[in-house]
């Protein structure tokens, strides 16, 4: 009888424990659900960039995504849908995960064309990581352009010269190209130039190697670019002087004028005659 009562109490205790566990589980689930609903009500979707985006860039859906922002931290002019942003053009450079707001965009479209001022042109040059300042050239920077020409008759006459100065960078990006069957990183830099400078750029790219030199933010000084640096200068040699053409002196031959022979008059009785005196060609008697 006592054993049966003990078993009954044990069964009751187990039943009560299971009931408490079930009640606790559903109670916690309800609290968690309420917390999630409260959190969802206090946050909002905000469109941000997936990676760095340069200015003048037309935004594609692949460049954007949404994240949850606390309502009190949502930037003014933010978007909550990717579709409402795609197709618009950036007016500034934006970093990865940066919120996209209306003030940063232009609905006019057109890409880089909106950044080209009247009378100017956008021209692109490709440089490698070394000649492009290791890829650190960014939109808004200012650069000088140098050209190195090596295809000359005399190797000592190969030269490098500054051809453009204080040029604004509109856009810059890195892509992968192939050289000698090996992948290399190539930086494409778009510059704001006038029509004449665009012609100089196009010609220089076909004549030699282009190098971009980064300027300081407040440095707008122009330097003389009349004298290029030649290979002979780097070796401490003076360039060869131009060849001297020796001209033979002109000798004028003056022929002597003929000298008329001297004559004497001889009178014999009533007859008069003239005879040449014997002697040299001058008529002098020896």
C-alpha positions in Angstrom: 0.0 0.0 0.0 2.8 2.4 0.9 4.7 1.5 -2.3 1.6 2.3 -4.4 1.2 5.7 -2.8 4.9 6.5 -3.6 4.5 5.6 -7.2 1.4 7.7 -7.5 3.2 10.7 -6.0 6.1 10.2 -8.5 3.8 10.1 -11.4 2.0 13.2 -10.3 5.3 15.1 -9.9 6.4 14.1 -13.4 3.1 15.2 -14.9 3.3 18.5 -13.1 6.9 19.0 -14.4 5.9 18.3 -17.9 3.0 20.7 -17.7 5.3 23.5 -16.3 7.8 22.9 -19.1 5.1 23.2 -21.8 3.7 26.3 -20.2 7.2 27.9 -20.0 8.0 27.1 -23.6 4.9 28.7 -25.0 5.2 31.6 -22.7 8.8 32.3 -23.8 7.8 31.9 -27.5 5.0 34.5 -27.0 7.4 36.9 -25.4 10.0 36.4 -28.1 7.4 36.9 -30.8 6.2 40.1 -29.2 9.9 41.3 -29.0 10.4 40.6 -32.7 7.2 42.4 -33.6 8.3 45.4 -31.5 11.8 45.4 -33.0 10.3 45.2 -36.6 8.1 48.1 -35.7 11.2 50.2 -34.6 13.4 49.5 -37.7 13.1 50.2 -41.4 14.6 49.0 -44.7 17.3 51.3 -46.1 19.0 50.9 -49.4 22.8 50.9 -49.2 25.6 50.2 -51.7 27.1 46.7 -52.0 30.6 48.1 -52.8 32.4 51.3 -53.6 30.7 53.4 -56.3 32.3 56.2 -58.2 30.4 59.4 -59.1 28.8 59.6 -62.5 28.0 55.9 -62.1 24.6 54.6 -63.2 23.4 52.4 -60.4 22.4 48.8 -61.2 20.4 46.5 -58.9 23.6 44.4 -58.3 25.3 47.4 -56.8 22.6 47.8 -54.1 21.0 45.9 -51.2 18.7 46.7 -48.2 19.6 46.6 -44.5 17.5 47.3 -41.4 18.1 50.6 -39.7 16.6 51.9 -36.4 13.9 54.3 -37.3 15.5 57.2 -35.4 18.8 56.6 -37.4 17.4 56.5 -40.9 19.1 59.2 -43.0 17.0 61.9 -44.5 16.1 61.1 -48.1 16.9 57.4 -47.7 15.2 54.8 -49.9 13.6 51.6 -48.7 13.4 49.8 -52.1 16.2 48.9 -54.5 13.8 49.4 -57.5 13.3 53.1 -56.6 17.1 53.7 -56.9 18.2 51.5 -59.8 18.8 53.5 -63.0 19.7 56.7 -61.3 23.2 58.3 -61.5 25.5 59.1 -58.5 26.7 62.7 -58.0 29.4 61.7 -55.4 31.7 58.9 -54.6 30.1 56.4 -52.2 31.8 53.7 -50.1 30.5 50.2 -49.5 27.4 49.9 -47.2 26.8 53.6 -47.4 23.1 54.6 -47.4 21.8 55.9 -50.7 19.9 59.2 -50.3 18.2 61.5 -52.8 20.8 64.3 -52.5 23.5 61.9 -53.7 21.7 61.0 -56.9 20.7 62.6 -60.2 17.6 61.4 -62.0 18.8 63.0 -65.2 21.0 60.0 -66.0 23.7 60.2 -68.7 26.6 58.7 -66.7 29.8 60.7 -67.0 28.3 63.1 -69.5 26.7 65.0 -66.7 30.2 65.7 -65.3 31.7 67.1 -68.5 31.6 70.9 -68.5 30.8 72.8 -71.7 33.8 73.0 -74.1 35.6 70.1 -72.3 35.9 66.4 -73.1 36.2 63.1 -71.1 39.1 61.0 -72.3 40.3 57.7 -70.9 43.8 56.3 -70.6 44.9 52.9 -69.4 47.9 52.6 -67.1 49.4 49.7 -65.2 49.6 49.6 -61.4 53.0 51.2 -61.3 52.5 54.0 -63.8 49.1 54.7 -62.3 50.3 55.4 -58.8 49.5 51.8 -57.6 45.8 52.3 -58.3 45.4 55.1 -55.7 44.2 57.6 -58.3 40.6 58.5 -57.4 37.9 60.7 -58.9 38.5 64.3 -57.9 42.3 64.0 -57.9 44.5 66.0 -60.2 47.4 64.5 -62.2 50.1 65.3 -64.7 50.7 63.1 -67.7 54.1 62.0 -68.9 55.0 60.1 -72.1 58.1 57.9 -72.6 59.1 57.4 -76.2 61.7 54.6 -76.8 61.2 53.9 -80.5 63.9 56.2 -81.8 66.8 55.7 -84.2 69.4 56.2 -81.4 68.7 54.6 -78.0 70.5 57.5 -76.3 67.7 59.8 -77.7 64.8 57.9 -75.9 63.1 60.5 -73.8 60.3 61.2 -71.3 58.4 64.5 -71.3 55.5 66.1 -69.5 52.6 66.6 -72.0 49.7 67.6 -69.7 49.5 69.2 -66.3 47.0 69.7 -63.6 44.3 67.6 -65.2 41.1 66.6 -63.2 40.3 62.9 -62.8 36.6 62.2 -63.5 36.6 58.4 -62.9 39.0 55.6 -62.2 38.6 51.8 -62.1 40.7 48.7 -62.1 40.2 45.8 -64.5 42.1 42.6 -65.4 43.8 42.4 -68.8 46.2 39.9 -70.4 49.8 40.5 -71.2 52.2 37.8 -72.3 49.5 35.3 -71.5 49.5 36.4 -67.9 46.7 38.4 -66.1 47.7 41.9 -65.1 45.8 44.7 -63.3 45.1 47.7 -65.5 43.7 51.0 -64.3 41.4 52.9 -66.6 41.5 56.6 -65.7 39.1 59.1 -67.3 40.4 62.7 -67.4 38.6 66.0 -68.1 40.5 67.7 -70.9 39.9 70.3 -73.6 39.8 69.2 -77.3 43.5 69.9 -78.0 44.6 68.0 -74.9 42.4 65.1 -76.0 44.4 65.0 -79.3 47.7 65.1 -77.4 46.5 62.2 -75.2 45.4 60.1 -78.2 48.7 60.6 -80.0 50.8 60.0 -76.9 49.2 56.6 -76.2 50.2 55.4 -79.6 53.7 56.7 -79.5 54.9 55.6 -76.1 54.2 54.6 -72.4 51.9 56.8 -70.4 52.6 57.6 -66.8 50.3 59.6 -64.4 51.8 61.6 -61.6 49.5 62.5 -58.7 49.4 66.2 -57.6 48.8 67.6 -54.1 45.3 68.9 -53.4 46.3 72.6 -53.5 49.1 72.3 -56.0 48.1 74.0 -59.3 51.5 75.3 -60.4 52.6 74.7 -64.0 56.2 73.7 -64.7 58.2 74.1 -67.9 57.9 71.1 -70.2 60.0 72.2 -73.1 63.1 70.1 -72.4 62.5 66.3 -72.2 64.7 64.0 -70.1 66.8 61.7 -72.4 68.6 58.5 -71.8 71.9 60.3 -72.3 71.0 62.7 -69.5 70.4 59.8 -67.0 73.8 58.5 -67.8 75.5 61.8 -67.3 76.4 62.2 -70.9 75.9 65.3 -73.1 73.8 64.7 -76.2 75.9 64.4 -79.3 76.3 67.7 -81.1 74.9 68.0 -84.5 77.2 67.0 -87.3 79.4 69.7 -88.8 79.5 69.8 -92.6 82.9 71.0 -93.8 82.7 73.1 -96.9 85.7 73.3 -99.2 86.9 76.8 -99.9 86.0 78.2 -103.3 89.1 79.1 -105.3 88.5 81.6 -108.1 90.9 81.4 -111.0 91.5 84.8 -112.6 92.8 84.6 -116.1 95.3 87.4 -117.0 94.2 89.8 -119.7 96.1 89.4 -122.9 98.8 92.0 -123.4 99.1 93.5 -126.8 102.7 93.4 -128.1 104.6 96.6 -128.4 105.3 97.9 -131.8 107.8 100.5 -133.2 107.4 102.7 -136.3 110.2 102.4 -138.9 110.6 105.0 -141.6 112.6 104.0 -144.6 113.0 106.9 -147.0 109.4 107.7 -147.8 107.9 104.4 -146.6 106.6 104.0 -143.0 105.9 100.6 -141.4 105.3 99.1 -138.0 107.1 96.0 -136.7 106.9 94.1 -133.5 109.9 94.2 -131.3 111.5 90.8 -130.6 111.3 89.8 -126.9 108.9 88.2 -124.4 105.1 88.3 -124.5 105.1 91.7 -123.0 107.0 93.1 -125.9 110.1 93.9 -123.9 113.4 93.3 -125.6 115.7 90.9 -123.8 
